[in-house]
Amino acid sequence: MTGTATLLTDQLDAVIAAETEAFVARLPQSRAFRDRARRLAGGATSNWQIAEPHAVWISHGSGSKLYDVDGCEYSDFHGGYGVSLAGHAHPAIVAAVQDRVTRGTHFAQPTEDAIVVSENLAERFDQPLWRFGNSGTEATMDAIHLMRAATGRDRIIKVEGCYHGHHDSVEVSVLPEADDDIGPADRPRNVPDNSGIPTAITDLVTIVQFNDLAAVERVLSEHPGEVAGMILEPVMMNAGIIHPVEGYLSGLKELLHRHGALLTFDEVKTGLTVGPGGVTRMVGVTPDLVCLAKALGGGIPVAAIGGTAEIMELIADGRYEQVGTFNGNPLAMAAARANLSSILDDAGYAQLDALAARARAGFEAHIEANGLPWRVVSVGAKGCVCFTPLPVRNYRDFLTVDDRWGQLHWLLQHNGGVFLPPWGKVEQWLLSVQHTEADVDRLIANFGKLAVVAGAELGTSTSDDAGGAA
């Protein structure tokens, strides 16, 4: 490392340390709650909530805002990891849930709302048959089971860097580190993403890179008659945002079908956030199975899996038992019906599109003003900054991005009253139908602080940055 590079590294680390100190100083009650939570393993309710410097404990949300236990207000662009497309306490969701609560919340029998939701999803995603679950993990687990049951085969193809929940068959090569034994880019090795995953399971998963049709064809040729199918995020979202190259998704479907294998789109993150029919409708490629969750229930836990009549007939006739005590829970169905029917309509998506354009323009103005070699990557209501001038087409490209810029961005946004997901470059911001231009302008202004720091650090700034939205 050169002397200049060392100096820049030291300066960036010093800024991160200062913002971390400010973060901690603002949140004494969150620290107190963390210390009090001795009966919660790790002091939180999910390992994804345990982020540096510590979790932020929330009091409540309303509209586009979140409020923590210290009384700090945030414009919420975290969105509960892609859930809060409707914002918080949307009147339509509140009314539907309140009505349902007064009439009973669980029967383990279907209600009319499940019919309406299935009809709506069938129209949006061009899949004739649906079943419900409670989380994205359940939906993708059913998809894996169905692909294996339909084909009588065991092997699954999975993309390096894609996250599909925490069941055994997909907890492979989710976020492997560059210094792990990950193998060459054209033949990635299986890297278990958790303890407790049997080798017998991971050996049935073959890893490929995103946007690499040739690798999929090679796997199918090397394992003739073994591959049940492939699961992937059609727009990759566990590594910022990575778009499929032209022809990749349609090529996958043709290639897999030619070898008797099936295709699953995990649209848990993209399903409603990128548009009314997810990536499926956006690119005009209908997979054999599609998985939904997150934004579907307007903040109430619910998941769905839709598929072709041929595959879903396995469920209908009992050859595959898709079961769950809370599947189609009346509370979840009422919320999902209100969300799909009253919120995520043409007017809702027009609002989201306008805010997304405003955010992108504002970020790009700051990048240009400071001469930064960065890019804004967005799709629908989601967006992120790619802190590199190089194209990012897969997970290996993503690994070259400096983690520290993402961490500093999160800290500057948080200390400036904007809540982003606390995993830096990995995650995305999420807009909601309840966000205002003022919320977006706050997001833009805080990014401007990062851009100024980066311009000074990298010596690229060419002008005074007033920045802001158009």
Residue pairs with C-beta under 8 A, 6 or more apart in sequence:
1 9
8 457
8 458
11 457
12 404
12 405
12 408
12 457
13 404
15 408
15 453
15 457
16 404
16 407
16 408
16 411
19 408
19 411
19 412
19 415
20 52
20 53
20 411
22 411
22 415
23 53
23 411
23 414
23 415
24 31
24 53
24 54
26 70
26 72
26 415
27 54
27 56
27 68
27 70
27 72
28 70
29 57
29 68
29 69
29 70
30 54
30 55
30 56
30 57
30 68
30 69
30 70
31 54
33 57
33 69
34 43
34 44
34 54
34 55
34 57
35 43
37 43
37 44
42 50
43 50
43 55
44 50
44 55
48 81
48 423
49 55
51 422
51 423
52 407
52 422
56 68
56 414
56 419
56 422
57 68
57 69
58 66
58 67
58 68
58 69
59 67
59 68
59 69
59 71
60 66
60 67
60 88
61 67
61 76
61 84
61 87
61 88
61 89
62 88
62 89
63 87
63 88
63 89
63 434
64 75
64 76
64 87
64 88
64 432
64 434
64 435
64 436
64 439
65 73
65 74
65 75
65 76
65 88
66 73
66 74
66 76
66 78
66 88
66 419
67 73
67 74
68 74
72 417
73 417
74 414
74 417
74 418
74 419
75 417
75 418
75 419
75 435
75 439
75 442
75 443
76 84
76 87
76 88
76 419
76 432
77 413
77 418
77 419
77 420
77 429
77 430
77 431
77 435
77 439
77 443
78 84
78 419
78 420
78 421
78 422
78 429
78 430
79 85
79 429
79 430
79 431
79 432
80 299
81 294
81 421
81 427
82 237
82 268
82 269
82 273
82 294
82 295
82 382
82 428
82 430
83 294
83 295
83 297
83 299
84 295
84 299
84 430
84 432
85 272
85 273
85 295
85 298
85 344
85 352
85 381
85 430
85 431
85 432
85 433
86 92
86 93
86 295
86 298
86 299
86 339
86 343
86 344
86 432
86 433
86 434
87 432
87 433
87 434
87 435
88 299
88 434
90 298
90 339
90 343
90 433
90 434
92 298
92 338
92 339
92 342
92 343
93 298
93 299
93 300
93 335
93 338
93 339
93 343
95 338
96 334
96 335
96 337
96 338
97 300
97 331
97 334
97 335
99 334
100 330
100 331
100 334
100 335
101 331
103 330
104 330
105 329
105 330
105 331
106 326
106 329
106 330
106 331
107 330
108 325
110 328
111 328
111 330
111 333
111 334
113 330
113 333
113 334
113 336
113 337
114 132
114 328
114 333
116 337
116 341
117 130
117 132
117 304
117 333
117 336
117 337
117 340
118 129
118 130
120 337
120 340
120 341
121 127
121 130
121 292
121 304
121 306
121 340
122 128
122 129
122 130
122 306
124 276
124 277
124 278
124 281
124 340
125 267
125 271
125 277
125 278
125 280
125 281
125 286
125 290
125 292
125 306
126 277
126 280
126 281
126 286
127 286
127 289
127 290
127 306
127 307
127 308
128 306
128 308
128 309
128 312
129 306
129 307
129 308
129 309
129 312
129 313
129 315
129 316
130 304
130 305
130 306
130 312
131 142
131 304
131 305
131 312
131 315
131 322
131 327
132 302
132 303
132 304
132 327
132 328
132 332
132 333
133 139
133 142
133 293
133 302
133 303
133 304
133 305
133 322
133 324
133 327
134 301
134 302
134 303
134 324
134 326
134 327
134 329
134 332
135 165
135 293
135 301
135 303
136 164
136 165
136 266
136 268
136 291
136 293
136 294
136 303
137 164
137 165
137 166
137 167
138 165
138 303
138 324
139 165
139 266
139 268
139 291
139 292
139 293
139 303
139 304
139 305
140 164
140 165
140 167
140 170
140 231
140 264
140 266
140 268
140 291
141 165
141 167
141 169
142 291
142 305
142 322
143 231
143 264
143 266
143 289
143 291
143 305
144 156
144 167
144 169
144 170
144 228
144 231
144 264
145 320
146 289
146 305
146 307
146 311
146 312
146 314
146 315
146 320
147 156
147 228
147 229
147 231
147 261
147 262
147 264
147 288
147 289
148 154
148 156
148 228
148 229
149 314
149 319
149 320
150 228
150 262
150 310
150 311
150 314
151 228
151 229
151 260
151 261
151 262
153 225
153 226
153 227
153 228
153 261
154 204
154 226
154 228
155 204
155 205
155 206
155 223
155 226
155 227
155 228
156 169
156 170
156 204
156 205
156 206
156 227
156 228
156 229
156 230
156 231
157 205
157 206
157 207
157 208
157 216
157 219
157 227
157 229
157 230
157 231
157 261
158 164
158 170
158 172
158 173
158 205
158 206
158 207
158 208
158 230
158 231
158 232
159 207
159 208
159 209
159 210
159 232
159 233
159 236
159 395
160 173
160 176
160 182
160 188
160 207
160 208
160 209
160 210
160 394
160 395
160 396
161 173
161 174
161 175
161 176
161 210
161 236
161 238
161 239
161 394
161 395
161 398
162 174
162 210
162 231
162 232
162 233
162 236
162 238
162 266
163 170
163 174
163 175
163 233
163 238
164 170
164 231
164 233
164 266
164 268
165 268
166 194
168 197
168 198
168 201
168 202
169 201
169 204
169 205
170 205
170 231
171 192
171 193
171 194
171 197
172 190
172 191
172 192
172 193
172 197
172 202
172 205
172 207
173 182
173 188
173 189
173 190
173 191
173 193
173 207
174 193
174 238
175 193
175 238
175 426
176 182
176 191
176 193
178 399
180 191
181 189
181 191
182 188
182 189
182 191
183 189
185 209
185 394
185 396
186 209
186 212
186 215
187 215
188 207
188 208
188 209
189 207
190 202
190 203
190 205
190 206
190 207
192 202
206 219
206 223
206 227
208 215
208 216
208 219
209 215
209 394
209 395
209 396
210 232
210 236
210 242
210 244
210 393
210 394
210 395
211 242
211 244
211 245
211 248
211 393
211 394
212 394
213 248
213 251
213 252
213 255
216 230
216 252
216 255
216 256
217 255
219 227
220 227
220 255
220 256
220 259
220 261
224 259
225 260
227 256
227 259
227 261
228 261
228 262
229 256
229 261
229 262
229 263
229 264
229 288
230 252
230 256
230 261
230 262
230 263
230 264
231 264
231 266
232 252
232 264
232 265
232 266
233 265
233 266
233 267
233 269
233 270
234 244
234 249
234 265
234 266
234 267
234 270
234 278
234 279
234 280
234 283
234 285
234 287
235 241
235 242
235 243
235 244
235 270
235 274
235 279
235 379
236 242
236 243
236 244
236 394
236 395
237 269
237 270
237 382
237 428
238 426
239 392
239 395
239 398
239 425
239 426
240 377
240 384
240 385
240 386
240 392
240 398
240 401
240 425
240 426
240 427
240 428
241 377
241 378
241 379
241 382
241 383
241 384
241 428
242 377
242 392
242 393
242 394
242 398
243 377
243 379
244 283
245 393
249 279
249 283
249 285
250 283
250 284
250 285
252 263
253 263
253 285
253 287
256 262
256 263
257 263
262 288
262 289
262 311
263 287
263 288
263 289
264 287
264 288
264 289
264 290
264 291
265 278
265 279
265 280
265 287
265 289
265 290
265 291
266 291
267 278
267 279
267 280
267 290
267 291
267 292
268 291
268 292
268 293
268 294
268 303
269 294
269 382
270 278
270 279
270 379
270 380
270 382
271 278
271 290
271 291
271 292
271 293
271 294
271 295
271 296
272 278
272 292
272 295
272 296
272 344
273 294
273 295
273 380
273 381
273 382
273 430
274 282
274 379
274 380
274 381
274 382
275 281
275 282
275 349
275 380
276 344
276 349
278 290
278 292
279 285
280 286
280 287
280 290
282 379
288 307
288 308
288 311
289 305
289 306
289 307
289 308
289 311
290 305
290 306
290 307
291 303
291 304
291 305
292 303
292 304
292 305
292 306
293 302
293 303
293 304
295 339
295 344
296 302
296 303
296 304
296 336
296 339
296 340
297 332
297 335
297 336
297 339
298 335
298 336
298 338
298 339
298 343
299 335
300 331
300 332
300 335
300 336
301 332
302 329
302 332
302 333
302 335
302 336
305 322
306 312
314 320
315 321
315 322
326 332
343 433
344 433
348 433
351 433
352 380
352 381
352 431
352 432
352 433
353 380
355 381
355 431
355 435
355 437
355 440
356 378
356 380
356 381
356 383
356 431
358 437
358 440
358 441
358 444
358 469
358 470
359 378
359 383
359 429
359 431
359 440
359 443
359 444
359 469
360 376
360 378
360 383
361 469
361 470
362 440
362 441
362 443
362 444
362 447
362 467
362 468
362 469
362 470
363 376
363 383
363 385
363 444
363 447
364 376
365 467
365 468
365 470
366 372
366 444
366 447
366 448
366 451
366 465
366 467
367 374
367 375
367 376
367 385
367 451
369 451
369 455
369 461
369 462
369 463
369 464
369 465
369 466
369 467
370 451
370 452
370 454
370 455
370 460
370 461
370 462
370 465
371 455
371 460
371 461
371 462
372 451
372 454
372 455
372 458
372 460
373 388
373 389
373 458
373 460
374 385
374 386
374 387
374 388
374 389
374 454
375 385
375 386
375 388
375 389
376 383
376 384
376 385
376 386
377 383
377 384
377 385
377 386
377 392
378 384
381 430
381 431
381 432
382 428
382 429
382 430
382 431
383 428
383 429
383 431
384 425
384 427
384 428
384 429
385 405
385 409
385 447
386 392
386 401
387 401
387 402
387 405
387 406
387 425
388 400
388 401
388 402
390 397
390 400
391 397
392 398
392 401
398 425
401 425
403 424
403 425
405 424
405 425
405 450
405 454
406 423
406 424
406 425
406 426
407 424
408 450
408 453
409 420
409 424
409 447
409 450
410 420
410 421
410 422
410 423
410 424
412 446
412 447
412 449
412 450
412 453
413 419
413 420
413 443
413 446
413 447
414 420
416 442
416 445
416 446
416 449
417 442
417 446
418 442
418 443
418 446
420 427
420 429
421 427
421 428
421 429
429 443
431 440
437 469
440 469
441 468
441 469
444 467
444 468
444 469
445 467
445 468
448 465
448 467
448 468
451 465
451 467
452 461
452 465
454 460
455 461
455 465
